[in-house]
Amino acid sequence: GGRDNCGITYAEFVGLCRGIPYPKPLKARTMQPDTKDARTTEGYTGIYPFDLPDVKGAATSAGIDTTIYPLNDISTPGARAMLDAAATSFRETGVVTLPGFLHPTALQQAQISARELASIAFEVDEWHNVYQLHGADANLPPNHCRNFLMHTRVANVGYADLPEDNPVRKLYDWEGLVPFLSAVTGVELFRLDDPLGCCSLTVTRPGWEQAWHFDESQFSVTLCIEPAERGGQFECTGLIRDSEHSLVADKVASVVGPTLEDDRLLPAERTHTTVSSSVARAGTLKVFNGSKILHRVGKVEGNKDRLLAVLCFATAPGVRNSPAIQKAFWGRTASG
């Protein structure tokens, strides 16, 4: 098949995970399995070794397809090579796509559960700017990208409403997931301490879409449960932002303006910003730097809902969404 967002083909990635040498040379990276301190080598910070469970089969019980992603034993050369490829992709592009992460059996169970849960999803219908900043900036014109509003319509099911045997919940609760993602991103991550927003199901129904935006969280982790029949493509730029405080208005306008066929969107002097588009296969785990990558979900077409799990993490323990955010996205508040 074609190349995914990792820059390698699926066949190459599967081969790499099974210990077959990757055809491109990976940059050398020093590993010291006797220390748990984070190290920096050529700009990459990795945390080794990983505090993965000692019980064999733990990753398998979490629904991971360990024939592709051998996370039952991260010490094997194939597992380390797989992780290196993922971490390299994330460091260089801000995105890593892991197709087939969920085992087909677990995926089927997740799909059945998600379709049932979709009926109780809380609908979010809002207008927002790409930065998700509230209110207009009076110092800028209404058609400046900082003040320009776009429409998003989705529905969400919070973690508290996911059954305990739901495969997505089991994956999020697996003790090896946080160290694995920490190694991929190069940042020590923690589960979000939010009984609704830590791991939720997002439903995008036919005719709905999610407009261009930057995420408020530094890292975004999604699991495709079921793609749309048509449409619902994930579109994104590269790493166009240095920080969450940067407007990068010229780059934003070059993406958003043509998409909306709105030549009024300022600034008028636009630079060319490359946008990639992809439709993930069911079972695909995607990790991306959503605070620096502008992205959207295109309008869903056909008769099927687009079903996606959103797994949230923080860079410090004890982080929780505010009651206002909980009510806006899940229709209620929860404290424990």
N, C-alpha and C positions, 0 to 999 in steps of 0.2 A: 504494500500500500504506500500512500504518500507519507511525507514527513509530518510529524506532529509538532506541537509547540516546543518540544524539547530540542528540535533540530535533528532528530534521528528518526529512523523509521521504526514502526512498531516491531517489525521482525528483528531489527538490530537491538531494540530495547529488551525484548524477550530473551534473545540470545545472550545479551550482556548479563541479565539477571540469572541465567543458568550457568554462568561461568565461561561463556564463549567470548573470546577477546573482542573488544569493541574496535571497529575498523579505523577509527580516528584516534590519534594519541591524546590521552587526557593529561592535563598539566600535573606535574608531580606534586604530591601533597604528603607531608610528613605526618604519620600517625604514631601516637604513643599510647598504646593500650593500657599502660600502667597508671595513667593519670586521667582524672575527670575534669581537669581545668580546660576552659575554652582556649583555643590557640588560633592564631592568625597566620596563614600561609598564603602568600600571593593574593591578599585581599579577602580570603575566605576564612570565616570563623566556623570551626566545627567543634562539636562536643562529643568526645569519645572517652571511654566506651559508652554505650547506651544502657540505661537502666531498664533493659527489657526483661520481662519475666523469665525466670529460669525454667518454668514448666514447659515442656515441649508441647507443641500444638496450640499454644496460647494465641498466636496470631491467627491460626486456622479457626479457632473458636470465635474469634472476633469477626469472622466473615471474610478475611483477606485471602485472596488466591495465592497461596504460598508456592505454587508451582511456577508462578511468574515473579512474585515478590517474596523471596525467602526470608521473611522477618521472624521466623521461629528461632533462627540462629544467625544473628547479625555479624558474628565473627567470621563467617565463611568468606572466601575471596569473592564469590559471586555476589553476595549480599553487599559487601563493601564497594564493589565496582558499580553495582546498581545505584547505591546511595551517592557515590561520587558523581555519577552522570547526572542524577537529579539535582544535586547541590550545585554542580557546575552550571547547569541550565538556569537555575534560579539566580545564581550570582551574576550571570552574564545578561540575562534577559528579563528577570523578574517574574518568570512564569515557568512552571514545570507541570507537565501533563502526564498522568500515570494511568494509561488505559488498562481496563481489566483488573483494577485494584480489588474490586469486590468479586468474590467467587460467584459463579453463575447460580448456585443454589441459594446463597444469601441474597443475591440480587433479586431473584424471583420473589423471595419472601418480602424483601423491601418494597418491591413494586406493588404487591398485593396489599400490604399494609398502607402504603402511601395513597393508593387509590381510595381506600376506605377513609383515611384521615382527611382527604381533600374536602370532604363534605362539611367538616367542622372548621375549616381554615378561616381565619379572620382576614377580611379584605382590607387592603391598604390602597387608597386611591388618592394620589397627591400630585401636586405640582412643585417642582424644585429646580434649583440651578445645579450645575455640574459639581459644585463644591459642597452641596448640601448645607449651605449657610442660610440662616434665617434672615428674613428682611432684605430690603434693597439697600444698596450703597448709593446714597444721595449724591456722592461725588462723581458717579459714573452714569452715563446715559442708560435709559431703560433697555436698549438693545445691545448693551455690552454683555459679554458672556457671563460676567459676574451676576448680572441682574436678569438674564434671560431664563425664563421658566419653561420646563418641559414636563411631560406627563408620564407618570409611572403608575401601573396598576398590577398588583400581585396580591396573593393571600398567603398567610403564614400559620403554621401549626407549631406551637412551642414544645420544648423538650419535655415539660411536665405532662404533655398529652401523648407522648410517644410510649407505646406499651414497652414493658421491660424486656420483652423478647424481640423487639424491633431491631433488625440488623444494624440500622444506622446508629441507634442508641448504643448497642453493644460495641460497635466500632469506636464511638466517641469515648466510651467508658474504658476501653482497653488501655491498660497502663503503659503499653509500649508506644502508643500513638504520639504522645507529647514529646518524648525523646527523639522519635523518628523525625517529626516535623521540625524540632529544634535543630537537628543536624542538617536538614535540608535547607532551612532558612538561615542558619548560622546565628540564630538568636535563641536564648533560653525562653521557652514559651510555657504558659500555664493555662489550664482549663479556665474558661470564663466562669466566674462564680455567680451564674445567673440561671435560675430554674426554668426560665422561658427561653432566653436568647443564647444559651451556650451551644445548643445544637437544635436546629429547627428545620422544618420542611417548608419550602417555598413552592407555591403552586402558581403557575402562569397559565391562565385559561386562554382558549382561542380568542383572538382579538386584543389580547392584553400584551403589554411590552414593558420593559424597564429602560428608562431613558439614560442617556449618557451621564456618568457620574464618577467621582472618585469616592472610595470608601473612607469612612472615618477611622477604621482600624487599619493598622499597618499591614497585616497579612490577612488574606482571605483564603479559605479552604472550602471547596465545594465538592459534592459527590453527585454525579448525574445518575438519577434513578430511572428516569424515562424521558427521552427527548421528545420534542413536539413532532407531530406528524409531518408538518412543514414549518419552515421559519424557526423562530426561537433561537437563532444563531447567536453565539457569543462573539462580540466584536471588541477589539481592544487595540490600543496603541502600545508602543514600547514604554520604557521608563522615561517619561517626559517631564517629571517633576522632581526637584531636589528635596523638597520638604512639603509637608501638608499645609504650609502657610503660603506657598508660592502659587500665584494665579496662572502663570504661563499662558496668558490670554491669547497670544498669537497662535500658539500650537492648538489650544482648545478650539479657537474659532475656525482654524483650518480643518478641524474634524467635524465639529457640530454643524457649522454653517451649511456646507454642501449636503450633509445628510438630511437636514431639514428643508433643503432647497430654499434657504433664507439668506439672501445676499445682504441683508441689512445687519447681520450679526457682526458686531465689532470685536476686535480691531479689524479694520479693512485690509491692512497690509498683512496678508497671511503667509505663513511658511507652510511648506508641504510636510505633513505628518503622516507616516505610514500607518495604515490600519489593517489588521489581520482579522479574518473571520473563520470561525470553525463551529461545527456541531459535534459535541462530544457524544461518544457512544455510551450507552447505559453501563454503569459500573466504573466510569472514569473518575478518578480523583484529580482535582486541579488545585494547585497551590500558586497563588500569585500575589504580587505586591499591589494590592488594590488602592492604596493611598497615593501611589505614584503612577499608576497605569490608568488612563481614562478608558472606561469600558461601558458596554450596554448589552442588553438582550433584545434582539429584534422581535417584531410582532409575531406572535404565535398564530399559525394557520392550521386549518384542518379541524379534526373533531376530538383530538386528544389534548389533555393538559400536559404542560411541560412540568416535570416533577424533579426538584433539585433539593438536596440537603445542604445546609450551610452550617459548617462546623466552626465555632468561634474560639479564639484563644487570646490571651493577653500576655504582655511582657512583664507583668508583675502579678503576684498572687492576690486573690481577694477582689478582683475587679468585677463590677456588676453594672449593668445598665441602670439608668435612672428610672424611677417609676413612670416618668413622662414618656420615655422611650419604650418601655414595656407596654404601656397602654396604647401607644401609637402603632406598634407593630404586631402586638398579640392580643389587643383588646382588653387586657386586664393587667393587674400588677401581682407580683409574687415575691416573697422575701426569703423563702427557704424551701 
